[in-house]
Amino acid sequence: MKKIKFNAVDWNYEKKEEWVCPSHQYQSPIDIVNNDTLPMNDDGDIILRYRKKANAIVNTGYCIQGYLNGVASINNRKFEFQQFHFHAKGEHTIDGKDFPLELHLVHQSESGKMAVIAVHFEVGAANSTIDDILSHLDESEFDNHINLLNLVPKNLDYYHYLGSLTTPPLTENVEWYVLIESMTLSEKQLQRMTEIHKDNYRETQDLGARKVLKKVFNQ
């Protein structure tokens, strides 16, 4: 086991109005309005192959973030897994409803294209993987069996749109896949997470002329 420390960034959530935005056309997060979504006609399959062992989990100063080896196939395209992190409260909203926690699974293709899968959490049954992550905060090279797929619903129906990173540099042209089905964590687990980072989220941005697609499998 090795203790690690993350280098601080030069921005914070208390001064979001000072974040420099490259443009305002394709920013994230957004409010997803079900009645305004369009059905996705592509196959749109998502296949996640993650190693059941985390390489490191860190407190970045603005979120809880973890690293592991993995790959995702998204609509028959390969994306390498980069990292996962949490926002409290959740960033995307559904028909105006917000969530206490949102998990982002960040991937990148060989050409540099970024794809982020978002999972919402509601308060309910505890999730043991949350405890495992919190127990190894700021550690690397530790023995663990953290299975990130325990934080992802079995049903991978999703909303899809083109947006941006939700933290500086707010890079655009990011593919977003916001899963429709949410997961749960206990009130105690949420409290533990928000004691570390609370209100580390960005408000919803204007959708503009963008379209949101909805992919429902096994209809």
Helices and strands as residue ranges (DSSP letters): E 2-3, G 13-18, E 31-32, G 34-36, E 38-39, E 46-59, E 64-74, E 77-87, E 93-94, E 101-108, E 114-123, H 128-135, E 139-140, G 148-151, E 158-164, E 172-179, E 183-185, H 187-196, E 213-215
